[in-house]
Amino acid sequence: MSLAMGLRGQITRSLALMTLGIILLSVFGSYAFYAIAVTYLPDSISETWMPSQVELIWIVCTIVAAFSMSWFVAIRLSRRILTPLNSVAGSLRAIAEGRLDARAPMDHHAIGETAQLVRDFNDMAEQLQHMTREREFWNAAIAHELRTPVTILRGRLQGLAEGVFSPSTEIFAGLLRQVEGLNHIIEDLRVLSLNDSGHLELQWAEVDLASEISSLVSTFAAALTAKGFFPKLELDTVMLVRCDVIRIRQALTALLDNTLRHATPGTITLRLSSSDNRYHLSIEDAGPGIPEQAATSIFEAFRRIDPSRSRQSGGSGLGLAVVKAIAEAHGGNVVCRPSGKGGTIFELTWPAFLPRELALRPT
C-alpha cells in the first residue's frame, strides 16, 4: 500500500506545499510590505485603484517569487516522474530495434511507482533476453540432435541407391534403429512443448503400478544384465495408484535408460510407496553420483553433466526433462539427491488425489 501511495503522496505533498507557500507569500508578504511602507514610506502608498511604483515593484516581485516556487516544484516532480519514464521509453525503443541488452538506468530521484516501473521493466528485459538465448540454444541443440541420425540415414540410403551397399537385413535394421531414434526425439520434444504450453493431457486411472513396473523392468532385464546391473524391486503391491500409467512408464523408461548410460554397474533399486497422501516412485543406482551444482539443472532439456559427451554416449539430453514434464503434469515433481551410498536417487512424487487445477482441465 505504501508503494502504491508513494508517487501520489509525493505529488499531493508537493502541490500542497507549493499552494501554502504562495498563500503565505501573498498574504503575509503583503501584510509585511504595507506595514513597512506605511511606517517608512507613507507617501509611496497609492490612494487610488492604480498601484504606485513601489506597489508595482512588490507585485512583480511577488509574481516572480510565486513563479519561481512553482517552477522549482514542477522541475522536482518532473525529475521524479518523467526521468524514469523517459528512461524506460528509450530502453523500449532499443529493445524494439533488437538490442535486448538495453536496460533502464535507475535514477536516484525515482520513487514509488516510477521506481517500481524501472525495476519491473529491467526484470522483464532480463527475462526476454534469457528466453531469446534459450530459444537460440534450443534451436542449435535440436539441429545437433537431429543431424546425426539424418546424416546416417542419408548416407546409407544414398549408398543403397548408388549400389555402394548391398541390401541386407543388417542395413535395414540399422536404418530402422535410426528412424526409431528420430521418432523418440520427436516424441520427447512434443511432450516438452505440450507441458510448457499447459496442454499435456493425462489419462487418469487407478492402476496396479507395481505390476506395471515389474513388467517394464523385465523388458530391460537383458540390457541391464548385459551391462552388469541387477534390479532390486521394493514395491508396495497392495495399493492402486492414480496416474497416467503410459506417462509413468515413459518416465521410468527414461530413468532406466539414463542409468544404463551413466551409472556404475551394480544394484539398482526401484521403490514404490505412498505417504502423506503422495505417491513416491524412485530409482537408486550404485554411483558414481552427481555433483551438487549439477543436480539443480540436470532436468533441463539438453543439459548434460559432461558437455563433451556425444549423442551416442550421452543420449539426446531430453530424457530427464521429459521425466520432469510428466511429474509436473501429474501435479508433482522430481528430485535428484545423493543416496548416501555413493550413488544417486531419482524420485518422482505426485498427489494421491487429483489436484483441483488438473481436475478442471478439459480432456
N, C-alpha and C positions, 0 to 999 in steps of 0.2 A: 504494500500500500504506500509506503514511504517513497519507493522508486517511482510509482505512477504519479505521485503528487509532487515530485521534485521540480520538474520544469514548470508546472502550473503554479506552484508556490513561489518559485523564483520570479515569474512574470508578475504575479499578484503583488508580491512584496516590493518589486522594483517600481511598478506603476503607482502603488500606494505611497511609497516614499517620495517619488517624484511629485505627485499631486500635493502631498503635505508640504514639501519644500517650497513649491511655487506659492501655495496659500500663505505660508509663513512669510515668504519674501514679499508678497503683495500687501498683506495686512499689516504685519508688524514692521516691515520695512517702510511702508508708507507712514505709519504712525511715528516711527523714529525720525523719518525725513521731515515731516511737518513740525515735529517737536523742536528739532534743531533749527529749522528755517524760521519758525516763529520767534525763537529765542535769540538767534544771532543774525538772521537776515529777514527782518519783518517786512521790508519793502519788496522782497522777492516773491511774495505770495500774491497771485492774481486775484482780483476782486470780481472778475467776470468768468464766463464759461470757457474762455480761451486761456490755456495754461501759459504761465510765464516761461521765460527762457530757462530758469532754474528748474521749474517743474518739468519742462520738456526733457531736460538732461536726465532728470530722475526717471521719467517714463522710459526713455531709451535705454538707460542702464538696467532698469527692471526687466525690460523685454529681452535684452541681451543675456542677462543672468538666467532668466527662465528658459530661453532657448538653449543656452549652454548646458543647463541642467538636463533638459530633455535630450539633447544630443549625446551627452555622456551616458544616460540610461539606455538610449537606443543602441549606441555602439556596444555597450556592455552586453545587452541582451542578444544583439545580432552575433556577437562573438561566441556566445554560449549556444546559440541555436543554429545560425546559418553556417558557421565554420565547419562543424561536424557534418551537416547536411551536404555542403559543397564537397567535402572530402569523400563522402560516400558516393555522391553523384559522379565525381571524377573517377573513382575506382570502378564504378559500374560501367562507365564508358570504356575503360581499359579492359575489363573482362569481356565486354561485348566485342571488342576488337581482337580477342584471343589471348590477351595477356593474363593468364589465370593466376599468376603470382602477385597480382596487384592487391594491395591491402590499404584500407583507410587508416591514416595515422590518427592516433588518439590525442586530441588536443586537451591540455590540462584544464582548460576553461569549461569543457563539456561536462554537463551534469545531467542527472535524471534520465529521461527517455532518450535524449540525444546521445549520451554516453553509452546507454544500452544498445541503441541502434548501431553504433560503430562496432561494438563488441559482437553483436549478432551478425552483422554483415561480414566481419572478418572470419567468424566461425563458419558461416555459410560458404565463403570463398575458399576456406581451407578444405571443407568437405567436398566442394566441387572439384578442386584441384586433385584431391585424393581419389575421388571417383573416376576422374579422367585418367589418372595414372593407372588405376586398377583396370579400367577398360582397355587401355593400351597393353597392359601386361596380359590380360585375358586373351586378347586377340593374338598376341605373339605366342602365348602358351598353347592355345588351341591349334594354331597353324603348325607349331612344332610337333604337337602330339599326333596330328593327322598326317603330317608329311611322311613319316617313316612307313606306316602301312600302305599309304597310297603309292609311294615310290616303289615299294616291294611289289605291289600288285601290278603297277605299270611295267616294271622290268620283266616280271615273269610272263605277263600276258604278251608283251612285245616279243619276248624270246620265243614263246609258243607260236605267235603269228609268223615270225620270220624263220621258223624252223631250227632255231638255236637249241631249244629244248624239245625233247620228245614227250608227247603227252603221257602222263603216268599217274597212278593213284597217289604217289607221294607229292607230286607237284600240285595236283588239285586239292589234296588235303592241306598243303601249306597255304594255298590261296584261300581256302575256306577259313583257316585259322586267322588270317589277316582280316577277312571280312567280319568274322566274329569279333575280333578286336575293335574294329571300327564301330560295329554296332554297340559294343559295350561302352565305348567312349561317348557315342551319341546319346545313349540312354542315360548315362551319368550326367551329361550336360543338360539333358531335358529335365531330369529330376531337380538339379540345382536351380534351373531357370524357373520351374514351376514353384519351388519353395520360396525363392526370392520374391516372386510376384503374388504369393499367397494363394496359389491355385493347385497346390499339390494335394489332391484328394485322396482320402484313405477309405478303404472298405473295412469298416469296423465289424468285428465279430469276436465271440468268445471261443477261443481255441485251446487245444491241448498243446501249448507251446513247447513243453518238454519233449513231447513226441516228435514235433517238427524239428527241434534242434538235434535230436538223436539221429533223425533221418538225414539231415544236412551233413552232420559230421561223418556219417557213414559214406556219403558220396565223396568226401575229402579224404577218407581213410587211406587210400592208396598213395595219394600225393603226399600226405603227412608222413606216412611211414617211410616212404622213399627218401625223404629229407631228414629223417631222424626225429620226428615229432610224435609224441604219444599223448593223445587226447584223454583227459580225465573229466568226467561229467559229474557235476554236483547240482542236480536239477530237482526242483520241487515238482514232483509228479502228481500231486493230488489237487492242484488248482487249475482252474481255467483262466486264461489271460485274455483281457480285452485289448485287441490291437488289430492292425492290418498285417496278417501273417506273411503276405507276399513281401511287403516292405521290410518287415523284421528279418526275414530270411535274406533279403538283399543286403541289409546292413551287416548281418552276421557273416555273410559270404565275403563282403569287403574286408571285415576284420580278420577272417581266417586267411584270406589272400595276403593281407598285409603281414600277418605272422609268418606265412611261408616265405615271403620275400626278405624279411628283415630280422626276424627273431633268431636267437641261438637255438639250435636243436635241443630238444629236451621235452619235458612235460608241459603241456598247455592245458589249463583248467578252465572249463566253462561252467558258469554258475547261473542259476535262475532262482530267484526268490522274491518275496514281497514283504514289505514292512512300511508302516506309516502311510497306508493307502497308496503305495507306489510299487511298481514292479522294478526289479533290478536284474539286468542281464549283463554279465561281464565275461571277459576272456583275459586270462593271465598267462603270460609267457615266462620263459626262464632267463630272458636277457636279450640283448645287452643293456637294456634300459634306454630311456630318452632323456636328454638334457633338460633341466628345468626350464631354461629360457626358450626351448623349442616346444614345450608342452602346450603353451597358450596359442600357438599359431599352427599347430600340426593339423587342425581340422579345417584350415583354409584351403581352397582349391589351388592346385599346382604348387603347394608349398612342400618342399622336401627338406629333411634334416640335412642331407648332403646334396647340395645343388648340382654336384658333378655327376650324380647318378644318371645313367641313361634310361631311356624308357624301358628297355628290356630288363634291367636290374631293379629299377626303382618304381615301376608302374607308371600310370598316367598322371598320378598326383591328384586324382579325383575321388578315390575310394573313401578316404576318411571324411572328405567334405560331404559326400553322399550320406555317410553314416550320421553326421551332424544334422543334415537336412531332414532325414527320416525321423530322428529323435525329436526335432523341433516340431515336425508335422504332427507327432503324437502328443504334443504339449509338454514334452520333457526335454532332456538334454543328454549330452555325452561328455564324459571327462576322461582324462588320461592322467594317471598318477603312478608313482613308484609302488612296487608290490611289497617292498621290504625284504625281498629275497634276491635282489639284483635284477629283477625283471620289471615288466610294465603291466598295469591293469587298465584295460579299456572298459568302461562301464556305461551302459545305457540305462536311464531311468525315465519312467513316464507314469502319469497318474493311473491309478486303478479304476478311476471313474472317468467318464467322458467330460473333458473341460467344456465350460459353457460356450466359449468362443468357437470351439470345434463343433459342438452340438448344433450351433446356429448356422454353420457354414453349409451352403447348399451342396448336395451330392448329385 
